């Protein structure tokens, strides 16, 4: 059986080694935490067929390997719009991460073709890029749980970059991986593949992740085209265009805390 990112039973979950990130091996990668929160949002029933069009994740404190308690609540119920809240609490009942998911009812409409709808998929597909095999800064953990494909030397090197991410393992045992979890896992890679500064000299950690999505990806691959900035104030930003093999599916935004290592 394939090891998941998290193991648990209902409301209690513990991270496996596959959830570890590059900043601290004892702390979860933001993509792993975001994928879990996305899964929790998707478990809440809706009154009509809906798509989660916005997911806002707040990474308030590190999520460690110790078990966390998950909670969900309906913040606004409706047949057209629904707002879901999800949170993770540590063993001291301190909230370590939260998410808010905005859902909108899906309909079957006939719409004219527009310039935005006709945008082509990324020029370089996942089959034409090498899989990331690790580097000095990150040799184990979440990158083993994903198939990350970017140009050679891109990860951790400054500059805008495009690539592809595919989640290879379940978020939880015996649970299907939702499209939202796949997009959340991919969207958190933006500041890694488009580092604003050299990764060996600076930290640029995102305390949040906001996804804006207008459709689900057609398969397991999520394309990420990212660019990052860093200011002398110690604040930065990453913007990622999210795509699939057909074209755009949404946008990811990350705020960055920037500091010397």
HELIX and SHEET records of a PDB file:
HELIX    1   1 UNK A   17  UNK A   19  5                                   3    
HELIX    2   2 UNK A   30  UNK A   42  1                                  13    
HELIX    3   3 UNK A  126  UNK A  128  5                                   3    
HELIX    4   4 UNK A  142  UNK A  144  5                                   3    
HELIX    5   5 UNK A  179  UNK A  187  1                                   9    
HELIX    6   6 UNK A  190  UNK A  193  1                                   4    
SHEET    1   A 9 UNK A   6  UNK A   8  0                                        
SHEET    2   A 9 UNK A  12  UNK A  15 -1                                        
SHEET    3   A 9 UNK A  68  UNK A  76 -1                                        
SHEET    4   A 9 UNK A  81  UNK A  89 -1                                        
SHEET    5   A 9 UNK A  95  UNK A 105 -1                                        
SHEET    6   A 9 UNK A  50  UNK A  59 -1                                        
SHEET    7   A 9 UNK A 208  UNK A 213 -1                                        
SHEET    8   A 9 UNK A 248  UNK A 260 -1                                        
SHEET    9   A 9 UNK A 202  UNK A 205 -1                                        
SHEET    1   B12 UNK A   6  UNK A   8  0                                        
SHEET    2   B12 UNK A  12  UNK A  15 -1                                        
SHEET    3   B12 UNK A  68  UNK A  76 -1                                        
SHEET    4   B12 UNK A  81  UNK A  89 -1                                        
SHEET    5   B12 UNK A  95  UNK A 105 -1                                        
SHEET    6   B12 UNK A  50  UNK A  59 -1                                        
SHEET    7   B12 UNK A 208  UNK A 213 -1                                        
SHEET    8   B12 UNK A 248  UNK A 260 -1                                        
SHEET    9   B12 UNK A 235  UNK A 243 -1                                        
SHEET   10   B12 UNK A 221  UNK A 230 -1                                        
SHEET   11   B12 UNK A 161  UNK A 167 -1                                        
SHEET   12   B12 UNK A 146  UNK A 150 -1                                        
END                                                                             
